[in-house]
Amino acid sequence: MRVGVVFPQTEIGPDAAVIREYAAVAEGSGYDHLLVYDHVLGASVAHRPDWRGPYTEQHQFHEPFVLFGFLSGFTTRLEMVTGVIILPQRQTALVAKQAAEVDRLSGGRLRLGVGVGWNEVEYVGLNERFDNRGRRIGEQIDLMRRLWTEEVVDFHGRYHTIPEAGIRPLPVQQPIPVWIGGYSDTVMDRIGRMADGWFPGSQPGDDLQRSLARIAEAAEAAGRDPLMIGMEGRITLKHGDEATWEAQTQAWHDAGATHLSVNTMGQGRTPEQHIETIRRYREVVMRQ
């Protein structure tokens, strides 16, 4: 099981030197990957009294592709992962181009996690439809894979038209791995049919096993081997809870996770404390 860190988007701050130190510590400590959350627009709640989303305009989010371009300049081994890019609120060809560039400049170290998202405000602000986002994402994934592996693409789909065009440079990975985040039955079916991996929203237990069974069923119906679909678990490192870290990690291993990310957000940590916590997890759980 490959272990990575969740980049503390909302709490790391804007200082490039701090971000550089965080990534350098993650790579130097032996972590395999760095997973980054994504939001473009934060909704103001001043005139939204019924807002229930976890983020507002007060929450900071570094743009993942730009961040990865920065990180690829001084890391050499750390895989860079989006967990997840809200794909249907973006232009498909542009995402394919950005992803290909990151993959090329990093030497093939991108894993592209995608999802449909929940924030309609972002869709409105980015001039994309919210109501058909689930139907569009499958076609988006198909189109991106063609753009990553074919020099010239002639594509005429339900939502996209590309008349004999392509992107340069093509990515190192042919194609870039595409993982999907989500938890509905429709998403499980989509993962089984076309994803390279899954970001679950639940912890190990009966719900997770039911979802895995549904993914396997969909994969077999599509002629795919379910064992080739990865799964990335996630645990939150809470203050004063070091004694449980190893058990939580083992639970994901036993559940069949191929990857795991440790999250340090939501505990009131400073940027320096985030760095110290990932160091500490390495000492407690990843000791060699």
Secondary structure, 3 states (H helix, E strand, C coil): CEEEEECCCCCCCCCHHHHHHHHHHHHHCCCCEEEECCCCCCCCCCCCCCCCCCCCCCCCCCCHHHHHHHHCCCCCCCEEEEEEEEHHHCCHHHHHHHHHHHHHHCCCCEEEEEECCCCHHHHHHCCCCCCCHHHHHHHHHHHHHHHHHCCCEEEECCCCEEEEECCCCCCCCCCCCEEEECCCHHHHHHHHHHCCEEECCCCCCHHHHHHHHHHHHHHHHCCCCHHHCEEEEEEECCCCCHHHHHHHHHHHHHCCCCEEEEECCCCCCCHHHHHHHHHHHHHHCCCC
